Amino acid sequence: MGKVVVTGAGGYVGGSLIRRLLDDPDTEVVGVDSCAMAHGAEGVREILQHPRFTLVREDVRNTDALVPLIKGADAVVHLAAIVGDPAGRRDPDTTRAVNIDASAALIDASRDNKVGHFVFVSTCSNYGVSDSNTLVTEDGELNPVSLYAETKVAVEKRLLDEKELPATVCRFATVYGVAPRMRFDLTVNQFAIEAFRDGVLEIYGEQFWRPYVHVDDAAAGIQLVLSKPDVSVGRVYNVGNSGENYTKRMIFDLLKERLPELEGKWVNVDEDPRSYKVSFERIRDELGYETAWDVPSGLDQVLDQARVGAFPDPEAGRFRN
Ligand SMILES: NC(=O)c1ccc[n+]([C@@H]2O[C@H](COP(=O)([O-])OP(=O)(O)OC[C@H]3O[C@@H](n4cnc5c(N)ncnc54)[C@H](O)[C@@H]3O)[C@@H](O)[C@H]2O)c1
């Protein structure tokens, strides 16, 4: 597919996405990452010598430095961000500068430099609380309840208002699964590693719903969007599977089947502003997207790795945002 620039290349999603893109012998990938987080650029460390991959250590706030990279690129996939509610809260000015201002400048530069397709990765947590009897679609109301989600909504709007840049928004479900840069601050991964290590899980608000998607399926979703620009340009897609909405209790029960000694400590929470069930029919109907993983197989994947000692120190900063 030619030249693809991926920002946030060294992160959890970036590492999986770039490996998939490089499977196509006609694709060259330029990754951009500040490498300033505790994990460095762990997601791509093992492919730094790949002949069709280059990692540029740069901050996305420095738009001028990105221009020569994106000039004439067939696609830009914009992943770089301060990711997650807790990380987003830590330094709100920096979160806005990275997530909103730098993204807006990158959108302008991509338009001016004739980028073929701009894919912005956003989040289903933009929906905020919703009725648990219905599945929210892409046309559903957005109720961001954190600064992180607010920044994602702002960039979506900015991008969809931009008429001269072919663009797509991908709203990911919460991601799980093993990747070159692992994260243990995401529910499925966190529950699996804590259940394995401690034999007990403390669960806040067992009844709240969320959709989940495996990191490799999330990467495959972007790849599919890039491969079908005639359909995907100008569209917003939830990336996941309608059958993969779970409560925390359901994830606990799946773990209990695998680790029968597991105990639950239940902490009652009456309201979670981020309880939502999501429909993923649009990406399936329009692009033919199917997921290969589900939460049970993802739990097995994390547990199998944990059993062979892959994560001796899951509390380490490089596993968390
Ligand atoms: N992981 C999820 O559950 C999830 C769900 C929905 C959406 N997303 C979105 O997917 C994208 C990737 O998320 P992830 O889980 O891989 O997170 P991550 O934190 O692992 O990766 C983000 C990468 O961006 C880089 N980065 C941060 N600030 C930068 C800056 N100023 N300049 C250059 N690079 C910078 C970081 O070094 C990191 O490698 C994000 O946009 C996120 O909002 C993720």
The ligand as a Gaussian input file, in Angstrom:
#p B3LYP/6-31G(d) Opt

LIG

0 1
 N       -5.559000       0.594000      24.404000
 C       -6.864000       0.819000      24.385000
 O       -7.662000       0.157000      25.077000
 C       -7.415000       1.873000      23.463000
 C       -8.813000       1.976000      23.347000
 C       -9.345000       2.972000      22.530000
 C       -8.493000       3.810000      21.816000
 N       -7.153000       3.681000      21.951000
 C       -6.288000       4.618000      21.211000
 O       -5.287000       3.894000      20.509000
 C       -4.100000       4.688000      20.433000
 C       -2.911000       3.865000      20.919000
 O       -3.142000       3.476000      22.282000
 P       -2.160000       2.471000      23.022000
 O       -2.983000       1.611000      23.906000
 O       -1.238000       1.851000      22.036000
 O       -1.356000       3.478000      23.962000
 P        0.199000       3.576000      24.271000
 O        0.331000       4.548000      25.368000
 O        0.765000       2.202000      24.443000
 O        0.804000       4.196000      22.933000
 C        0.829000       5.565000      22.671000
 C        2.193000       5.916000      22.134000
 O        2.203000       7.307000      21.828000
 C        3.459000       7.833000      22.195000
 N        3.338000       9.259000      22.473000
 C        2.680000       9.841000      23.504000
 N        2.818000      11.175000      23.442000
 C        3.577000      11.435000      22.342000
 C        4.067000      12.625000      21.752000
 N        3.823000      13.838000      22.297000
 N        4.804000      12.533000      20.628000
 C        5.082000      11.322000      20.075000
 N        4.651000      10.157000      20.606000
 C        3.917000      10.221000      21.727000
 C        3.875000       7.057000      23.440000
 O        5.304000       7.067000      23.625000
 C        3.319000       5.673000      23.143000
 O        4.332000       4.823000      22.591000
 C       -4.360000       5.948000      21.260000
 O       -4.697000       7.009000      20.415000
 C       -5.538000       5.554000      22.125000
 O       -6.313000       6.667000      22.497000
 C       -6.582000       2.716000      22.742000

